[in-house]
Amino acid sequence: MPMLIYKIFRGAEWANLQAKGTTKGAPIDLADGYVHFSGADTVAKTAALYFADVPDLMLIAVQADGLDGLDWEISRGGASFPHLYRELSMADVVWAKPLPIADGTHQFPELS
């Protein structure tokens, strides 16, 4: 089974990717010089830390296997995070699903 990695986009950022076909990412991605991703084991914590109470989010899944420009680097708490050192394209997106908030917590779909 292919390994998926995940990117959280605000609604406007997702709309921009859909309209343009590529993106250099969110403001933090532009500042850092790469597109931040999370694994299935870290994406909920990423949502809680950086997107608490932010509505209108989309969870984007991308297949990590064979993705050119992808590098895994140690970050928060010693966890390994995938960073994409090129633009993300719509062709990279496996699926996109809303990330609604219920009872103050983002509700994630089943992740693989």
C-alpha positions in Angstrom: 0.0 0.0 0.0 1.4 3.4 -0.9 2.4 5.8 1.9 0.4 9.0 2.0 1.6 12.3 3.5 -0.7 15.1 4.4 -0.9 18.9 3.9 -3.5 21.2 5.7 -4.6 24.1 3.5 -6.9 27.0 4.4 -9.8 27.2 2.0 -8.2 30.1 0.0 -4.9 28.3 -0.3 -6.7 25.2 -1.6 -8.7 27.3 -4.1 -5.5 28.9 -5.3 -3.9 25.5 -5.9 -6.9 24.3 -7.8 -7.0 27.5 -9.9 -3.3 27.7 -10.7 -2.5 24.0 -10.7 0.7 24.6 -8.6 1.6 26.3 -5.4 4.7 27.0 -3.3 2.4 26.5 -0.3 1.2 28.6 2.6 3.0 31.6 4.1 5.1 29.4 6.4 6.1 27.3 3.4 7.2 30.4 1.5 9.2 31.6 4.5 10.9 28.2 5.1 11.6 27.5 1.4 9.7 24.2 1.2 6.2 22.8 1.5 5.5 21.3 5.0 3.7 18.0 5.2 2.8 15.6 8.0 2.6 11.9 8.3 -0.6 10.1 9.4 0.9 10.0 12.9 1.6 13.7 13.2 -1.1 15.5 11.2 -3.6 15.8 14.0 -1.0 17.4 16.3 -0.1 19.8 13.4 -3.8 20.8 13.2 -4.0 21.3 16.9 -0.8 23.3 17.1 -1.1 25.5 14.0 -4.8 25.5 13.0 -6.8 25.4 16.3 -10.2 26.9 15.8 -9.5 27.7 12.1 -12.5 26.8 10.0 -12.6 26.0 6.3 -9.6 23.7 6.2 -8.8 21.1 3.6 -6.7 18.0 4.2 -4.7 17.1 1.1 -3.2 13.6 0.6 -0.1 13.1 -1.5 1.6 9.8 -2.3 5.1 10.0 -0.8 6.6 7.0 -2.7 8.6 8.3 -5.7 7.7 11.9 -5.1 10.6 14.0 -6.5 11.8 16.8 -4.2 10.7 15.1 -1.0 13.0 14.9 2.0 12.2 13.6 5.5 13.8 15.8 8.2 13.7 15.7 12.0 11.6 18.4 13.5 9.2 18.8 16.4 10.0 16.5 19.3 12.4 14.4 17.2 9.6 13.3 14.8 10.4 12.9 11.1 8.5 15.3 8.8 8.2 15.2 5.0 9.3 18.5 3.3 8.8 19.1 -0.4 11.5 21.1 -2.1 9.6 22.1 -5.2 6.1 23.4 -6.0 3.2 21.2 -5.1 1.0 20.4 -8.2 -2.6 19.2 -8.5 -1.1 16.2 -10.2 0.5 15.3 -6.9 -2.8 15.3 -5.0 -4.4 11.9 -4.4 -7.4 13.3 -2.6 -8.7 16.3 -0.7 -11.2 16.2 2.1 -12.7 18.9 4.3 -11.4 19.1 7.9 -14.4 20.3 9.9 -14.4 21.2 13.6 -16.7 19.5 16.0 -16.6 20.1 19.8 -13.4 22.2 19.3 -11.5 19.5 17.5 -10.8 18.9 13.8 -12.5 15.8 12.6 -10.1 13.7 10.5 -11.1 11.1 7.9 -9.5 7.7 8.2 -5.8 8.0 7.3 -3.5 5.3 6.0 
